[in-house]
């Protein structure tokens, strides 16, 4: 069944004065269509200057993360039938806005780079692959599903107040490798994440869990990181 929805979109147009404003578009959508479908329809039929990111449209790439009715979500996962008739859309908070719903993700990706997000193992390479048991793989399975959309970090009050804070996404990435049985850089990563703006700044507020489109219990993973850090002697100062 089709019905009308009002999309109230926060615009940022750096070449205009003033650069920020709210625009409203009333469009007809099927109840099973998604917010992303509405944005595409607006861009194609009402305002071709509307700017937003999208790629896979299947909840895999994380490109279309934005704030929808006060909550960070993926536009491609959010069905309009689950929202009121007025849908308010803003860019992800706490990152610089480039244009409309597109934010500069540079700072976000820099945080992930700091935790060394790749396998480190200097042992002689096997002929085919580094074997991992199903049990060991299960320990990191949930963390692997992260699509790095930025929803968790930009919903974190600690990140709002401290842009140097690594944030939940980077800490989850650190967990993914610290608890990988094939990796050999646990202490190197713990040292990278336990500084002044790292692991111990997390206050377990659970905003990251609430907004994660892959339903990852990020706070649980961060708590496991804290236990590992204490076990290894990384308690906020030097080891």
Buried (B, 14 or more C-beta within 10 A) or exposed (E): EEEEBEBBBBBBBEEEEEEEEEBEBEBEBEEEBBBBBBBBBBBEEEBEEBBBBBEEBEBBBBBBBBBBBEEBBBBBBBBBBEBEEEBBBBBBBBBEBBBBBBBEBEBBBEBBEBBBBEEBEEEEEEEEEEEBEEEBEEBBEBBEBBBBBBBBBBBBEBBBEBEEBBBBBBBBBBBBBBBBBBBEBBEEBBBBBBBEBBBBBBEEBEBBBBBBBBEBBBBBBBEBBBEBBEEBEBEEEEE
